[in-house]
Amino acid sequence: MNQEDHQRRPNLNQISIFIKDVTQKCIDQRRSQMIGVHLAGLKSTYSRANKGNWNFQTTWCSTMRTQLDLRLAVSWWVPLTLLMVLPHSFVAEPAEGDPGGSALLQRVKRGWVWNQFFVLEEYTGLEPQYIGKLHSDMDKGDGSIRYILTGEGAGTTFTIDDSTGDIHAIQRLDREVKSLYVLRAQARNRLTDMPLEPESELFVKIQDINDNEPKFLDGPYQATVPEMSKVGTPVIQLTATDADDPTYGNSARVVYSILEGQPYFSVDAKTGMVRVSLADMDRETRENYTVVIQAKDMGGQLGGLAGTTTINITLSDVNDNAPVFEKRLYQMSVLESAPMGSVVGRIWAKDRDVGVNADMKYRIIDGDGRDTFDISTDPTNRFGIIMVKKLLDFEKKPSYTLKVEGVNTHPDLTFQNPGPFKDVTIVHVSVEDVDEPPLFDSAAYYTELPEDAEIGTVMGTVTARDPDAANNTVRYSIEKTSDPDKFFYIELTSGSLMTMRSLDREEISWHNITVLAMEMNNPSQISSVSVAVKVLDVNDNPPSLTHYLETYVCENAKAGQLVETVTAVDPDEPPAGQHFHYSLAPEAANNPNFTLRDNQDNTAWILTRRSSWSQKDQTVFYLPILISDDEQPVQTSTSTLTVRVCSCDHEGNAMSCNAEAYSLPTSLSRGALIAILACIFVLLVMILLMLSLRSHWKKPYLCDEEENIHENIVRYDDEGGGEEDTEAFDIAAMWNPREVHHRGKTRQDMLPEIESLSRYVPQACVVGGGRGDGNVHGYVLAKLLEADGDPCAPPYDSLQTYAYEGDGSIAESLSSLQSGNSNADHEYDYLNDWGPRFKKLAEMYGVVETSSPPVW
């Protein structure tokens, strides 16, 4: 070691004295928790002063920290952290020859002396919080040195007195927000602004205090535990979070406890696991529980902060209850007419459990109705539905008894000790009587009848009876829609079916009729049954040729050449099948032109007997063929085959079979034929046009241009104007009808609806020629006689207009339809009672009450 290094070694005696002095002061001021911090500062100071050549032993520092119990919670009020800034002269090596180290220390080198700063969080003082002091050994206290602080929070969170080097915190610090600040310090000459020392880095560490309570971040909690759980069954794991420093003191050491929920649940103080603490908790008694858990820091000691949370615990269901029927005896009733599958009623074995633990299954285990009724479970798996399995009959059995069992479908073997999870009940079902329709002996009837059966043949009998105890009389009938052609008839009381018309299997081979049975005393009770009638075949139709009733033979045909193969058809259907026999009719047996060969397979060949055929000689041959069947009675028929002589090509295909084609005049062209057809068409159009015009020229029946008195009567469908209405009709015409044709005055406000018949009345019928009541009476009488004697004449005077006139009026009807049936004179005195509107009419018929003479 050289001389310079030797001089840099620290004086251990000085260090010991200094440590004792600092320790004593800390104990006196109740700040012993900070000694370890200052010792660490001393180590850093001496290490930096000796440039790493000397390691300070920190064993004593650790011992002091342990013995003094440096807990921040005890002395959190300490406002300052001591900053040890020592000059290098304190740590210089003593002079040679001074073993005691008492000689004055000599300054070896100027340099920075700095420390790591510790400061408590959440300072609440009014003055800025003092953190520490920066000092250079070049500072003579004359203010020539300016201290500068830069880095995190410099100027905003931390400030420095540029003259003294004192560092203060001007804002409230929170370790949970930021626990460490990195700053840089420098000393400069105030006048020249030249750095006196190199810039150095320092740290400000925020020390924790217990200012955060434990928190349950996910609360409140929901938990579920099965009912009947054992003690110690885990329910839910809780974890509380404390934002304080877990590595320093007990600020973040959390202890759990239960505030609410005893004695049902408990919590582990260290782990926060909530467990069941009471055995056999029953969901059916109580289902929901509220538990409050507390988490407290400082190990649960007095003064620690606490946080709480709530747990809503629900007991889940287990199958620990057996089902029990609500009733031991159920009474039900059902109509005897209920169809199969009808619901009779329902039963319920109530289970205090829920969900699948309450699902039930029902079955009939005994009783006289096991085969008549059935039971099933409804879609909710709770109720048993009793249904009709077979048709009921009150007259046979009026009541039934069922023994029904209900069983849990999901039993829990753990809880089988209380007993089996099932129950039994009795169901009594009463059948109610109803008025039932007649019941046929058979569900359907079938009968056969030959088609040649005579009318009135009985083909069978249907039988129905009243199933009720009253046993009412039954009447039979055939539904009209099932037998619209009325082929059959049924006897009203006996039910015998018989034919009313001849049957023909070839037209209708099956008849499906519906027979109705009705109670005599209650016509609304009707039942029906189907009767199938099969018409049996009888050989009553002769066979006949099928399609080939006409064929041809070529002019160049040879003898023995096949002309046609013929087949026959028979609408009958014999059981053994059809078998036909063919031959030429007796009158054509010696036919010189053709012959017939029966092939014995229901076909026959027509062959030529000669050659040299010519259309000029004969164009058509008629060949009668006799066909007979093989059934009894044998049916035969004769069919005529027409054979034409045709000119054919070399392959035998017919080219022309019309002999007249050779004799048609060659001068008649297609244009001439079109002209002839056009002339015929024009002629038809003219005839139709003339007929149409003629219908328009025809005069109307009994048309008369002149107006007469009857037109006024027919048109009198509105109320007249009384005496002031002088334009309604010409009254003179009633005195002298002959003059009506010569007078030019006619009514212009209406047209006649009915042609007048006055010109057809013979003038001899009109009695008298002067003026008076006789003229009118004779005229009307003549007209009446003519109308009564003419059956073709329409009743113009009454039917068309006055058929219902007077209905609801005091005048009643003015019709004269019945006036010809009586020869007595009519009395018209009642016209005076109709009021002033009918005064003119009363005067016309000479019933005026006054003695004044008539006006005409």
SULBEL-V476185 format. One record per residue. N is the residue number from 1. RES is the residue in three letters. SS is DSSP state (a for helix, b for strand, c for the rest). PHI is phi in whole degrees, 0 to 359 (999 if undefined). NEAR is the number of other ideal C-beta (glycine too) atoms within 10 Angstrom. Layout:
n,res,ss,phi,near
N,RES,SS,PHI,NEAR
N,RES,SS,PHI,NEAR
This chain:
n,res,ss,phi,near
1,MET,c,999,9
2,ASN,c,281,6
3,GLN,a,292,9
4,GLU,a,292,10
5,ASP,a,293,13
6,HIS,a,295,10
7,GLN,a,290,16
8,ARG,a,276,19
9,ARG,c,297,15
10,PRO,c,285,19
11,ASN,c,271,20
12,LEU,a,292,9
13,ASN,a,296,12
14,GLN,a,299,17
15,ILE,a,295,16
16,SER,a,296,11
17,ILE,a,298,12
18,PHE,a,294,16
19,ILE,a,295,17
20,LYS,a,296,10
21,ASP,a,295,10
22,VAL,a,293,17
23,THR,a,297,17
24,GLN,a,296,10
25,LYS,a,296,13
26,CYS,a,294,19
27,ILE,a,291,12
28,ASP,a,296,9
29,GLN,c,267,13
30,ARG,c,54,11
31,ARG,c,235,21
32,SER,a,296,21
33,GLN,a,292,20
34,MET,a,263,23
35,ILE,a,297,23
36,GLY,a,301,19
37,VAL,a,294,23
38,HIS,a,292,23
39,LEU,a,298,21
40,ALA,a,298,18
41,GLY,a,294,24
42,LEU,a,296,21
43,LYS,a,299,17
44,SER,a,295,17
45,THR,a,295,22
46,TYR,a,290,19
47,SER,a,296,14
48,ARG,a,292,15
49,ALA,a,294,23
50,ASN,c,261,18
51,LYS,c,55,11
52,GLY,c,83,8
53,ASN,c,272,11
54,TRP,c,223,15
55,ASN,c,257,10
56,PHE,c,278,17
57,GLN,c,280,7
58,THR,c,255,15
59,THR,a,299,7
60,TRP,a,296,14
61,CYS,a,297,19
62,SER,a,295,11
63,THR,a,296,11
64,MET,a,295,19
65,ARG,a,299,19
66,THR,a,290,10
67,GLN,a,292,10
68,LEU,c,271,19
69,ASP,c,52,10
70,LEU,c,286,19
71,ARG,c,256,13
72,LEU,c,293,21
73,ALA,c,293,17
74,VAL,c,280,14
75,SER,c,232,17
76,TRP,c,291,18
77,TRP,c,279,12
78,VAL,c,296,18
79,PRO,c,278,12
80,LEU,c,236,14
81,THR,c,243,23
82,LEU,c,290,19
83,LEU,c,245,23
84,MET,c,265,18
85,VAL,c,240,18
86,LEU,c,251,19
87,PRO,c,283,16
88,HIS,a,296,20
89,SER,a,292,12
90,PHE,a,287,17
91,VAL,a,245,23
92,ALA,c,284,22
93,GLU,c,290,20
94,PRO,c,294,20
95,ALA,c,292,13
96,GLU,c,297,10
97,GLY,c,93,6
98,ASP,c,245,12
99,PRO,c,294,8
100,GLY,c,285,8
101,GLY,c,73,15
102,SER,c,273,11
103,ALA,c,295,15
104,LEU,c,294,9
105,LEU,c,281,19
106,GLN,c,253,12
107,ARG,c,291,11
108,VAL,c,264,16
109,LYS,c,208,11
110,ARG,c,283,12
111,GLY,c,184,17
112,TRP,b,290,22
113,VAL,b,234,24
114,TRP,c,222,22
115,ASN,c,215,25
116,GLN,c,274,15
117,PHE,b,263,23
118,PHE,b,238,21
119,VAL,b,217,23
120,LEU,b,284,21
121,GLU,c,279,23
122,GLU,c,57,15
123,TYR,c,289,18
124,THR,c,243,7
125,GLY,c,289,10
126,LEU,c,279,4
127,GLU,c,271,9
128,PRO,c,301,15
129,GLN,b,281,21
130,TYR,b,285,17
131,ILE,b,253,21
132,GLY,b,179,25
133,LYS,b,221,18
134,LEU,c,256,27
135,HIS,b,211,21
136,SER,b,248,21
137,ASP,c,289,17
138,MET,c,271,14
139,ASP,c,281,18
140,LYS,c,264,9
141,GLY,c,81,9
142,ASP,c,264,8
143,GLY,c,78,11
144,SER,c,279,15
145,ILE,b,253,21
146,ARG,b,246,17
147,TYR,b,267,22
148,ILE,b,237,16
149,LEU,b,236,20
150,THR,b,229,12
151,GLY,b,116,16
152,GLU,c,293,15
153,GLY,c,80,18
154,ALA,b,292,17
155,GLY,c,89,11
156,THR,c,252,9
157,THR,c,258,17
158,PHE,b,240,24
159,THR,b,231,18
160,ILE,b,227,23
161,ASP,c,281,13
162,ASP,c,293,17
163,SER,c,264,15
164,THR,c,263,15
165,GLY,c,86,21
166,ASP,b,288,18
167,ILE,b,252,26
168,HIS,b,233,16
169,ALA,b,261,22
170,ILE,c,260,13
171,GLN,c,233,13
172,ARG,c,286,13
173,LEU,c,263,22
174,ASP,c,226,15
175,ARG,c,298,23
176,GLU,c,289,15
177,VAL,c,271,10
178,LYS,c,208,14
179,SER,c,258,15
180,LEU,b,212,10
181,TYR,b,240,21
182,VAL,b,252,11
183,LEU,b,237,20
184,ARG,b,231,14
185,ALA,b,238,22
186,GLN,b,205,18
187,ALA,b,247,23
188,ARG,b,232,18
189,ASN,b,286,13
190,ARG,c,294,15
191,LEU,c,274,8
192,THR,c,267,9
193,ASP,c,58,9
194,MET,c,269,8
195,PRO,b,292,12
196,LEU,c,267,17
197,GLU,c,224,18
198,PRO,c,295,9
199,GLU,c,295,13
200,SER,b,236,16
201,GLU,b,259,10
202,LEU,b,224,20
203,PHE,b,237,15
204,VAL,b,244,25
205,LYS,b,258,14
206,ILE,b,272,22
207,GLN,b,271,21
208,ASP,c,278,25
209,ILE,c,234,20
210,ASN,c,279,22
211,ASP,c,242,15
212,ASN,c,231,20
213,GLU,c,275,18
214,PRO,c,295,25
215,LYS,b,230,15
216,PHE,c,262,20
217,LEU,c,289,8
218,ASP,c,253,9
219,GLY,c,283,14
220,PRO,c,288,12
221,TYR,b,250,18
222,GLN,b,242,10
223,ALA,b,218,17
224,THR,b,225,11
225,VAL,b,219,20
226,PRO,b,297,14
227,GLU,c,294,19
228,MET,c,63,18
229,SER,c,288,19
230,LYS,c,280,9
231,VAL,c,294,11
232,GLY,c,95,10
233,THR,c,295,14
234,PRO,b,296,13
235,VAL,b,249,23
236,ILE,b,201,19
237,GLN,b,261,12
238,LEU,c,250,22
239,THR,c,220,14
240,ALA,c,259,23
241,THR,b,248,13
242,ASP,c,246,23
243,ALA,c,285,17
244,ASP,c,290,25
245,ASP,c,287,20
246,PRO,c,285,14
247,THR,c,266,8
248,TYR,c,231,17
249,GLY,c,68,22
250,ASN,c,252,19
251,SER,c,299,26
252,ALA,c,250,19
253,ARG,c,273,18
254,VAL,c,257,27
255,VAL,b,236,20
256,TYR,b,260,21
257,SER,b,209,15
258,ILE,b,253,19
259,LEU,b,262,13
260,GLU,b,215,14
261,GLY,c,125,19
262,GLN,c,284,11
263,PRO,c,266,8
264,TYR,c,281,16
265,PHE,b,223,24
266,SER,b,220,20
267,VAL,b,227,24
268,ASP,c,285,13
269,ALA,c,296,16
270,LYS,c,267,10
271,THR,c,267,11
272,GLY,c,80,18
273,MET,b,281,16
274,VAL,b,268,25
275,ARG,b,228,17
276,VAL,b,285,21
277,SER,c,242,18
278,LEU,c,231,12
279,ALA,c,280,11
280,ASP,c,60,11
281,MET,c,287,20
282,ASP,c,255,14
283,ARG,c,296,20
284,GLU,c,293,13
285,THR,c,271,9
286,ARG,c,210,11
287,GLU,c,253,15
288,ASN,b,243,9
289,TYR,b,226,18
290,THR,b,244,11
291,VAL,b,241,24
292,VAL,b,249,14
293,ILE,b,246,25
294,GLN,b,247,20
295,ALA,b,242,27
296,LYS,b,235,24
297,ASP,c,273,26
298,MET,a,58,21
299,GLY,a,67,13
300,GLY,a,85,17
301,GLN,c,286,12
302,LEU,c,295,6
303,GLY,c,98,9
304,GLY,c,286,21
305,LEU,c,269,17
306,ALA,b,227,17
307,GLY,b,225,19
308,THR,b,235,19
309,THR,b,211,19
310,THR,b,244,16
311,ILE,b,240,24
312,ASN,b,264,13
313,ILE,b,256,22
314,THR,b,244,14
315,LEU,b,276,22
316,SER,b,279,14
317,ASP,c,278,20
318,VAL,c,234,17
319,ASN,c,279,23
320,ASP,c,245,20
321,ASN,c,234,21
322,ALA,c,275,21
323,PRO,c,288,21
324,VAL,b,222,14
325,PHE,b,292,19
326,GLU,c,294,10
327,LYS,c,233,11
328,ARG,c,272,9
329,LEU,b,216,10
330,TYR,b,257,21
331,GLN,b,251,11
332,MET,b,225,16
333,SER,b,220,12
334,VAL,b,209,20
335,LEU,b,288,16
336,GLU,c,292,20
337,SER,c,273,17
338,ALA,c,297,17
339,PRO,c,287,9
340,MET,c,296,11
341,GLY,c,94,9
342,SER,c,291,14
343,VAL,b,277,12
344,VAL,b,269,24
345,GLY,b,177,16
346,ARG,b,222,17
347,ILE,b,233,21
348,TRP,b,216,19
349,ALA,b,266,26
350,LYS,b,285,14
351,ASP,c,239,20
352,ARG,c,290,16
353,ASP,c,287,22
354,VAL,c,231,14
355,GLY,a,67,10
356,VAL,a,294,12
357,ASN,a,290,20
358,ALA,a,256,21
359,ASP,c,295,18
360,MET,b,236,24
361,LYS,b,225,16
362,TYR,b,245,22
363,ARG,b,205,15
364,ILE,b,272,20
365,ILE,b,259,11
366,ASP,b,194,13
367,GLY,c,119,18
368,ASP,c,280,12
369,GLY,c,251,24
370,ARG,c,298,17
371,ASP,c,271,11
372,THR,c,261,18
373,PHE,b,236,22
374,ASP,b,225,19
375,ILE,b,226,22
376,SER,b,220,13
377,THR,b,265,18
378,ASP,c,289,13
379,PRO,c,300,7
380,THR,c,277,9
381,ASN,c,60,13
382,ARG,c,244,17
383,PHE,b,255,17
384,GLY,b,260,25
385,ILE,b,257,16
386,ILE,b,267,25
387,MET,b,231,17
388,VAL,b,281,22
389,LYS,c,258,17
390,LYS,c,229,11
391,LEU,c,296,11
392,LEU,c,260,26
393,ASP,c,215,15
394,PHE,c,299,19
395,GLU,c,291,13
396,LYS,c,270,9
397,LYS,c,211,13
398,PRO,c,272,14
399,SER,b,205,12
400,TYR,b,219,21
401,THR,b,233,14
402,LEU,b,235,25
403,LYS,b,250,16
404,VAL,b,246,23
405,GLU,b,244,19
406,GLY,b,246,27
407,VAL,b,231,18
408,ASN,b,295,23
409,THR,c,275,14
410,HIS,c,231,13
411,PRO,c,289,15
412,ASP,c,252,14
413,LEU,a,297,7
414,THR,a,292,10
415,PHE,a,246,15
416,GLN,c,275,12
417,ASN,c,296,6
418,PRO,c,296,9
419,GLY,c,145,9
420,PRO,c,292,10
421,PHE,c,269,24
422,LYS,b,200,16
423,ASP,b,209,20
424,VAL,b,230,14
425,THR,b,218,21
426,ILE,b,248,16
427,VAL,b,240,24
428,HIS,b,251,15
429,VAL,b,248,23
430,SER,b,258,13
431,VAL,b,265,22
432,GLU,b,266,13
433,ASP,c,283,14
434,VAL,c,227,14
435,ASP,c,284,15
436,GLU,c,267,18
437,PRO,c,288,22
438,PRO,c,303,25
439,LEU,b,245,16
440,PHE,b,283,20
441,ASP,c,292,12
442,SER,c,228,12
443,ALA,c,289,7
444,ALA,b,201,10
445,TYR,b,239,19
446,TYR,b,222,11
447,THR,b,213,15
448,GLU,b,237,11
449,LEU,b,209,21
450,PRO,b,292,15
451,GLU,c,289,18
452,ASP,c,264,16
453,ALA,c,295,17
454,GLU,c,286,8
455,ILE,c,294,12
456,GLY,c,95,9
457,THR,c,291,13
458,VAL,b,278,14
459,MET,b,253,18
460,GLY,b,164,16
461,THR,b,223,16
462,VAL,c,255,19
463,THR,c,228,16
464,ALA,b,224,23
465,ARG,b,220,14
466,ASP,c,277,21
467,PRO,c,287,18
468,ASP,c,287,20
469,ALA,c,294,8
470,ALA,c,293,11
471,ASN,c,51,11
472,ASN,c,291,16
473,THR,c,291,13
474,VAL,b,249,22
475,ARG,b,242,18
476,TYR,b,246,22
477,SER,b,202,15
478,ILE,b,253,19
479,GLU,c,295,12
480,LYS,a,297,10
481,THR,a,292,8
482,SER,a,278,16
483,ASP,c,221,20
484,PRO,c,293,7
485,ASP,c,272,9
486,LYS,c,56,10
487,PHE,c,283,19
488,PHE,b,231,21
489,TYR,b,217,17
490,ILE,b,239,22
491,GLU,c,291,12
492,LEU,c,300,11
493,THR,c,256,11
494,SER,c,270,12
495,GLY,c,80,19
496,SER,b,281,15
497,LEU,b,266,24
498,MET,b,216,17
499,THR,b,273,19
500,MET,c,245,13
501,ARG,c,222,11
502,SER,c,291,11
503,LEU,c,259,23
504,ASP,c,222,16
505,ARG,c,296,21
506,GLU,c,292,14
507,GLU,c,269,9
508,ILE,c,225,13
509,SER,c,268,15
510,TRP,b,229,9
511,HIS,b,236,20
512,ASN,b,248,11
513,ILE,b,249,19
514,THR,b,246,15
515,VAL,b,259,23
516,LEU,b,256,19
517,ALA,b,239,23
518,MET,b,232,21
519,GLU,b,289,23
520,MET,c,293,13
521,ASN,c,273,11
522,ASN,c,219,14
523,PRO,c,298,9
524,SER,c,287,8
525,GLN,c,271,19
526,ILE,b,233,15
527,SER,b,231,17
528,SER,b,224,17
529,VAL,b,214,21
530,SER,b,267,15
531,VAL,b,239,24
532,ALA,b,261,13
533,VAL,b,246,23
534,LYS,b,260,13
535,VAL,b,271,21
536,LEU,b,278,13
537,ASP,c,283,19
538,VAL,c,231,17
539,ASN,c,286,17
540,ASP,c,240,16
541,ASN,c,233,17
542,PRO,c,282,18
543,PRO,c,285,25
544,SER,b,209,16
545,LEU,b,296,19
546,THR,c,279,11
547,HIS,c,246,8
548,TYR,c,273,14
549,LEU,c,264,13
550,GLU,b,213,12
551,THR,b,212,18
552,TYR,b,216,20
553,VAL,b,231,22
554,CYS,b,283,20
555,GLU,c,297,17
556,ASN,c,263,14
557,ALA,c,292,21
558,LYS,c,265,11
559,ALA,c,291,11
560,GLY,c,81,11
561,GLN,c,280,15
562,LEU,b,289,11
563,VAL,b,264,21
564,GLU,b,200,17
565,THR,b,254,13
566,VAL,b,253,24
567,THR,b,228,17
568,ALA,b,237,22
569,VAL,b,224,14
570,ASP,c,224,22
571,PRO,c,295,14
572,ASP,c,288,18
573,GLU,c,230,12
574,PRO,c,292,15
575,PRO,c,300,6
576,ALA,c,274,7
577,GLY,c,93,8
578,GLN,c,277,15
579,HIS,c,213,15
580,PHE,c,251,21
581,HIS,b,239,17
582,TYR,b,243,24
583,SER,b,195,16
584,LEU,b,285,20
585,ALA,c,301,15
586,PRO,a,305,10
587,GLU,a,289,10
588,ALA,a,243,20
589,ALA,c,295,12
590,ASN,c,257,7
591,ASN,c,297,15
592,PRO,c,280,7
593,ASN,c,259,15
594,PHE,b,226,19
595,THR,b,223,18
596,LEU,b,237,20
597,ARG,b,239,14
598,ASP,b,279,13
599,ASN,c,276,12
600,GLN,c,61,11
601,ASP,c,230,9
602,ASN,c,70,18
603,THR,b,229,14
604,ALA,b,215,24
605,TRP,b,255,15
606,ILE,b,256,23
607,LEU,b,241,16
608,THR,b,276,19
609,ARG,c,258,12
610,ARG,c,215,12
611,SER,c,238,12
612,SER,c,63,10
613,TRP,c,263,21
614,SER,c,215,11
615,GLN,c,290,19
616,LYS,c,290,9
617,ASP,c,285,10
618,GLN,c,200,12
619,THR,c,263,16
620,VAL,b,227,13
621,PHE,b,236,18
622,TYR,b,247,9
623,LEU,b,242,22
624,PRO,b,283,15
625,ILE,b,241,22
626,LEU,b,263,18
627,ILE,b,236,24
628,SER,b,224,18
629,ASP,c,262,22
630,ASP,c,247,16
631,GLU,c,261,18
632,GLN,c,252,8
633,PRO,c,289,8
634,VAL,c,294,11
635,GLN,c,246,17
636,THR,b,233,12
637,SER,b,207,16
638,THR,b,241,17
639,SER,b,241,20
640,THR,b,260,13
641,LEU,b,260,21
642,THR,b,268,13
643,VAL,b,242,21
644,ARG,b,257,17
645,VAL,b,267,22
646,CYS,b,231,22
647,SER,b,273,19
648,CYS,b,238,18
649,ASP,c,276,10
650,HIS,c,291,6
651,GLU,c,267,5
652,GLY,c,90,12
653,ASN,c,275,10
654,ALA,b,292,15
655,MET,b,251,10
656,SER,b,208,11
657,CYS,c,241,17
658,ASN,c,251,12
659,ALA,a,289,18
660,GLU,a,291,8
661,ALA,a,296,10
662,TYR,a,280,10
663,SER,c,253,6
664,LEU,c,290,9
665,PRO,c,294,7
666,THR,c,285,5
667,SER,c,283,6
668,LEU,c,275,10
669,SER,c,270,10
670,ARG,a,292,7
671,GLY,a,297,8
672,ALA,a,295,11
673,LEU,a,298,10
674,ILE,a,297,10
675,ALA,a,296,11
676,ILE,a,297,11
677,LEU,a,296,10
678,ALA,a,295,10
679,CYS,a,297,10
680,ILE,a,296,10
681,PHE,a,296,10
682,VAL,a,298,10
683,LEU,a,297,10
684,LEU,a,295,10
685,VAL,a,297,10
686,MET,a,294,10
687,ILE,a,298,10
688,LEU,a,296,10
689,LEU,a,294,10
690,MET,a,296,10
691,LEU,a,297,9
692,SER,a,294,10
693,LEU,a,295,10
694,ARG,a,296,9
695,SER,a,293,8
696,HIS,a,284,6
697,TRP,a,282,7
698,LYS,c,295,8
699,LYS,c,286,7
700,PRO,c,293,7
701,TYR,c,295,9
702,LEU,c,58,14
703,CYS,c,282,9
704,ASP,c,218,18
705,GLU,c,286,9
706,GLU,c,284,16
707,GLU,c,264,21
708,ASN,c,226,24
709,ILE,a,295,20
710,HIS,a,291,20
711,GLU,a,297,23
712,ASN,a,293,19
713,ILE,a,289,17
714,VAL,a,294,18
715,ARG,c,274,18
716,TYR,c,279,15
717,ASP,c,253,9
718,ASP,c,230,7
719,GLU,c,285,8
720,GLY,c,288,15
721,GLY,c,268,11
722,GLY,a,78,12
723,GLU,a,292,11
724,GLU,a,285,7
725,ASP,c,276,12
726,THR,c,259,9
727,GLU,c,257,11
728,ALA,c,293,15
729,PHE,c,200,20
730,ASP,c,268,19
731,ILE,c,293,15
732,ALA,a,293,14
733,ALA,a,294,23
734,MET,a,286,18
735,TRP,a,277,17
736,ASN,c,218,18
737,PRO,a,298,23
738,ARG,a,293,11
739,GLU,a,283,11
740,VAL,a,294,20
741,HIS,a,280,13
742,HIS,c,254,8
743,ARG,c,270,13
744,GLY,c,269,4
745,LYS,c,275,11
746,THR,c,230,13
747,ARG,c,285,15
748,GLN,c,256,7
749,ASP,c,270,7
750,MET,c,206,12
751,LEU,c,256,9
752,PRO,c,293,19
753,GLU,c,275,12
754,ILE,c,233,17
755,GLU,c,293,21
756,SER,c,288,23
757,LEU,c,257,19
758,SER,a,293,21
759,ARG,a,285,13
760,TYR,a,268,14
761,VAL,c,280,19
762,PRO,c,298,9
763,GLN,a,291,9
764,ALA,a,292,7
765,CYS,a,286,13
766,VAL,c,277,21
767,VAL,c,278,12
768,GLY,c,76,13
769,GLY,c,229,12
770,GLY,c,271,8
771,ARG,c,267,13
772,GLY,c,152,12
773,ASP,a,292,14
774,GLY,a,296,13
775,ASN,a,297,19
776,VAL,a,295,23
777,HIS,a,297,16
778,GLY,a,293,17
779,TYR,a,298,23
780,VAL,a,296,17
781,LEU,a,295,16
782,ALA,a,298,20
783,LYS,a,298,24
784,LEU,a,294,15
785,LEU,a,297,14
786,GLU,a,296,15
787,ALA,a,292,18
788,ASP,a,290,14
789,GLY,a,271,9
790,ASP,c,258,11
791,PRO,c,290,5
792,CYS,c,267,5
793,ALA,c,282,14
794,PRO,c,289,14
795,PRO,c,282,15
796,TYR,c,295,20
797,ASP,c,282,21
798,SER,c,225,19
799,LEU,a,300,11
800,GLN,a,288,12
801,THR,a,242,19
802,TYR,a,250,19
803,ALA,c,300,12
804,TYR,c,236,9
805,GLU,c,293,15
806,GLY,c,92,12
807,ASP,c,295,8
808,GLY,c,84,6
809,SER,c,250,10
810,ILE,c,290,9
811,ALA,c,279,15
812,GLU,c,53,11
813,SER,c,264,15
814,LEU,c,261,15
815,SER,c,293,17
816,SER,c,250,17
817,LEU,c,298,16
818,GLN,c,266,9
819,SER,a,288,13
820,GLY,a,279,13
821,ASN,a,277,7
822,SER,c,232,8
823,ASN,c,269,5
824,ALA,c,283,5
825,ASP,c,289,7
826,HIS,c,281,9
827,GLU,c,261,9
828,TYR,c,246,13
829,ASP,a,293,11
830,TYR,a,290,13
831,LEU,a,295,19
832,ASN,a,291,14
833,ASP,a,274,10
834,TRP,a,274,14
835,GLY,c,101,12
836,PRO,a,294,9
837,ARG,a,292,14
838,PHE,a,255,17
839,LYS,a,296,15
840,LYS,a,297,16
841,LEU,a,293,15
842,ALA,a,295,20
843,GLU,a,292,18
844,MET,a,296,19
845,TYR,c,266,15
846,GLY,c,67,12
847,VAL,c,241,14
848,VAL,c,290,16
849,GLU,c,287,8
850,THR,c,282,6
851,SER,c,267,5
852,SER,c,288,8
853,PRO,c,292,7
854,PRO,c,297,11
855,VAL,c,278,9
856,TRP,c,229,15
